[in-house]
Amino acid sequence: MRIELVTTLKRQATKILADLHKSKEPVLITEHGKPSAYLVDVDDYELMQNRMRLLEGLSRGERAIQEGRMLTQKEAKKAMAKWLK
């Protein structure tokens, strides 16, 4: 992973962004020697967000199973009938 100072980002934003789009490697921006932010390619960010939504859905499903909140297929079809028309 590439690391850049915030002052370098201010001075060379266009170059850093061009390199980011070319390499697809995230850039860690630091301020006063401490991590401050990550720059990531838009496509990579959207892919990460989609993965997070999928993982959150799986987590909710697992929690529902642990809590016994399940329906049979017949019960689910009956409950969903109003949306399936």
N, C-alpha and C positions, 0 to 999 in steps of 0.2 A: 504494500500500500504506500502510496506517495503521501508525504507530509509537507505542508507548506505553511509559512507564516501568514497571518492575516494581512500584513503589510505587503507581502509578495502578491497576494490575491488582489489587493487594491491596485497595485502597479501593473500586474500582468494578467488580469482577468481573462482577456480574450485568448491568450496563449494557453492558460491553464484549462479553460473550457475546451479549447480545440484538442488539447492532449487528452482530456477526459473522454471526449466523444470518440477519439481514435482508439484509445487503449481500453476503454470501459472499466478502468481501474479507479476505485473511489479515491478521493483526495481528503485527507484529514487536515483541517485548518486549525492552527493553534494560535492562541493569544497568550502572551506572557508565559510561554513555555507549557501551557496546559491545553489539552484538547478542547475545542470550542464547537466545531461543526464538521459534518461530512458533506462533501460534494459528490453526488452520484449522478450518473446518466439518467435521463428521464425514463427510458425504457426499462432500465434496471430497477428504478424506484417503483414503477408501476407493477413490475413483476413481483417485487417484494411485497407490495401492498396486497396483490391478489393472493399470494401465498399466505399472508397473515389472515386474510378473510377466510380462506379455506381451513387453516388450522384452528381459528376461532370457532368455526362451524363444527368441526370435528370434536373440539373440546366440549361444546354445548351438547352435542349428541352423546358423548361419553358420560357427561354429568347426568343427562336425562336417564340414561340406562342405569347408572348407579342409584338414582333416586326412584327408580321404578316407574318412570313416566314413559311408558311404551304403549303402543296400540297394536292390535293384530292388523293384518292387511285388510280384513273386512271392516274393522272399526275405522281404520284410516280412510278407506274409500268412502265410507258413509260420512265421515267428518269433512272430507274434501269435495263431496258431491256438488256443493253449491259453487265451487270454483271450476269444476270440470265441465260444466254445461256450456 
